[in-house]
Amino acid sequence: AAGEADVVVAGGADALCRLTFAGFNSLRAVDPEPAKPFDRRRQGLSLGEGAAVLILEEETHARRRGAKPLARILGYGVTNDAFHMTQPEPTGTAWARTVRAALDAAKLAPEDVGYINAHGTGTEQNDPAECAAYLQVFGNRLAKIPVSSVKGAVGHCLCAAGGIEAAITVLALNRGLLPPTANFQEPDPACPLDPIPGTARQKQVEVALSSSFAFGGNSAVLVLGRA
C-alpha cells in the first residue's frame, strides 16, 4: 500500500520444464504452431520462459535521488471469480469487473484508456472471453483502442508473464511504440478489436492497461500512465 514503503521490487521469473509442458499438453492447450492470439485460426498457447523485475518507487523518494520514472502506476484491480480451475468464465463478466475496479482505483473513465496490453493467450476459450470483458467496459469504442498480446512473440511465460507484460507496457508508454500481436492474420468475429497486426505502431498514449488472467479465476489489471 502507498506510504508503507519507499521502494518495492516486483516481478516474476519462470523456466520451462518438461513437467510444465506435459501439464499444458494434457489440457490440449498447446498450439502445435506458434500461438496466434485473437486470430480465427488459433489453436492454443505457446509456452515461454523469462523474467522481469520492476522497481516501484514513491515519487518524492525518486526525485530526491534524481531518478527519472519510466511510467506511473495509477491504479490496479484484483479479483477472483472462482468459476473453474482452468477454464475462463465465458461471458467475460468477471474480468470486466477487474478492469472496472482498476479504473475506479485510478479515478479514470474507460474513455481515458489509449492502449491495452491484453492477456491474449491464443486459446479458443480465453480470447473471446477477454474480448467480451473489454466490450462490456468499453463498448463500441473498443474497435478504436489498440489491443495487443505479446504472447504470440514471447509465449506464455507463466509466473513471469505479468511482470514481463507490465514491463513491455511501461516501455510502450515511455517510447510511444505499441507492440504488435505476432502471427495475427485472420480476424475473428468473436474478437472485434484492433490487435495491431504486422509491426509495432508508433502512437503516444497517456494511459494503458496491462491485463493478466490466470487459472483458478484469478485476474489482475494494472492502470499505467505516461511519466
Stockholm file with secondary structure:
# STOCKHOLM 1.0

chainA/1-227         AAGEADVVVAGGADALCRLTFAGFNSLRAVDPEPAKPFDRRRQGLSLGEGAAVLILEEETHARRRGAKPLARILGYGVTNDAFHMTQPEPTGTAWARTVRAALDAAKLAPEDVGYINAHGTGTEQNDPAECAAYLQVFGNRLAKIPVSSVKGAVGHCLCAAGGIEAAITVLALNRGLLPPTANFQEPDPACPLDPIPGTARQKQVEVALSSSFAFGGNSAVLVLGRA
#=GR chainA/1-227 SS CTTSCSEEEEEEEECCCHHHHHHHHHTTCBCSSCCCTTBTTCCCBCBCCEEEEEEEECHHHHHHTTCCCSEEEEEEEEEECCCCSSSCCTTCHHHHHHHHHHHHHHTCCGGGCCEEECCCCCCTTHHHHHHHHHHHHHGGGGGGSBEECTHHHHCBCGGGHHHHHHHHHHHHHHHTEECCCTTCCSBCTTCCSBCCCSSCEECCCSEEEEEEECGGGEEEEEEEEEC
#=GC SS_cons         CTTSCSEEEEEEEECCCHHHHHHHHHTTCBCSSCCCTTBTTCCCBCBCCEEEEEEEECHHHHHHTTCCCSEEEEEEEEEECCCCSSSCCTTCHHHHHHHHHHHHHHTCCGGGCCEEECCCCCCTTHHHHHHHHHHHHHGGGGGGSBEECTHHHHCBCGGGHHHHHHHHHHHHHHHTEECCCTTCCSBCTTCCSBCCCSSCEECCCSEEEEEEECGGGEEEEEEEEEC
//
